[in-house]
């Protein structure tokens, strides 16, 4: 699809902004890696080869009996017995000395007979965000096994950062998109029609903005239970008023321009005039607020998690890591990890949206 000359100019301006361009690529790489979090950090193997067949435990459920075990529950792949069964093809009793048998299987011999060795491909980080590694004290400092240490429940911090980063970005993008759509639509209707419509909408927004959001979230969570989508819905429901004022002002300013009057005289429908002719001129002011909405959504999620009213406890949370850092001052790696994660993520997002805002601004040109 060929871009219009206006969009080509905007793209050139964005590329000329080196800080925004580098921030975009760094964030894209980090977010792209987080999309494959199950492959990067997982307590289950990526691939398993057993008796000539290939298995993908990170995507499918396999009982222990599929590898010659005795239980129909999901195989615990970190157990030495399960690894022994996989590597020896189930030809050896692995319950007495699994480590020794694994060493023999590595040489291609089991009980004096050559076997078709199995194969286990582990992720780079052999821990998921829920994996509890009961080795030593918790929280434990960074080492060769846990690169960023463990939290106070012996879960790998780096794995929780990867999963929590992905969840926070998805939450911020969904909330910003939903709130922006509602806020732009409401502001456009107010500013374009004005009069009684504008007056009624303004009174509704004043009442709605005065609603104690935190109390509503606490009450609904107490009744319905904590849920990711419930939190997203409530955030959109109370966050859409942020863009109404700036969009309304732009539409009030542009509603009497000559091209708008000409379009009305030609019989162009109001919705076409609003969203095809007037809205593009209001996008610069609108995009100015998007960085604050995205970073505000991430900050709000972290604050709610810190207070205990955010994501459910079974989901990875960067705010919960901050809470642990506050409660475990003897483990400074938790505080440093939370600080640098939020600082890097929010800085990259602000730089990217600043570049997008400047690219849409006709008064700015980068060389």
Protein Blocks (a to p, Z undefined) as FASTA:
>chain_A
ZZdfklmmmmmmmmmmmmlmmmmmmmmmmmmmmmmmmmmnccbdfbdceehiacdfklpc
cdfklnopabfbdcdfkbmklmmmmmnoopacfklmmmlmmmmmmnopaehiacdddddd
ddfblcdfkbccdehjddddddfklmnopafkopafklmmmmmmmmmmmmmmmmmmmmmm
mmmmmmmmmmmngmmllmmmmmmmmmmmmpcfklmmmmmmmmnopafklmmmmmmmmmmm
mmmmmmmmmmmmmmmgmklmmmmmnopafklmmmmmmmmmmmmmmmmmmmmmmmmmmmmm
mmmmmnopaccfkbccfklmmmmmmmmmmlmmlmmmmmmmmmmmmmmmmmmmmmmmmmmp
mkbccZZ
